[in-house]
Amino acid sequence: MKEWNRERVELHMLISLARSQRALCRIIESVADHVEGSEQLAGLVADNLKSISDYQHALMLKLMKQPARKRVNGKPAKPWLNKHV
């Protein structure tokens, strides 16, 4: 596949991901009112949205050709400050 064609396909996929993110936001807003009274329904909706979000994240990482970053838990270091500033 030619480089310009590949970039074009990747751009279309990123645009599609952005559109999908906007759709998820609309879904969350519309479902929020109905979920308010039911904890069970809230859990199901949260699980489904988490699955969709994880899929989108994996697709984005694949498109961006960056390895997944591993989250590190621990105590943060002191901020580095230049003494001459």
Phi, psi and omega in degrees: 000135180292150185300316182294326179290320179297317178297322178296317178296316179297320178297316179297322179292321177294322176297319178297319177298318179296318177298320179295321178296318177297320178297318177299320178298317178296320179298313181300316180294319183286329181278336185304319181295321182284331184280340186306324183269350185233112180290326180295314178296322179299318179295318179296316180295317180298319178297316180295317179293325177296318179297315179296317180297318178297319178297315179298320180296316179296320179294319179297317179298322179294319179292321183279352178058038177243139178292151178294134180275137179270128179287132181247125177261141179165188181272125180290152179282165176294149179293143179274124179236134177283126183289343183271358182265000000 
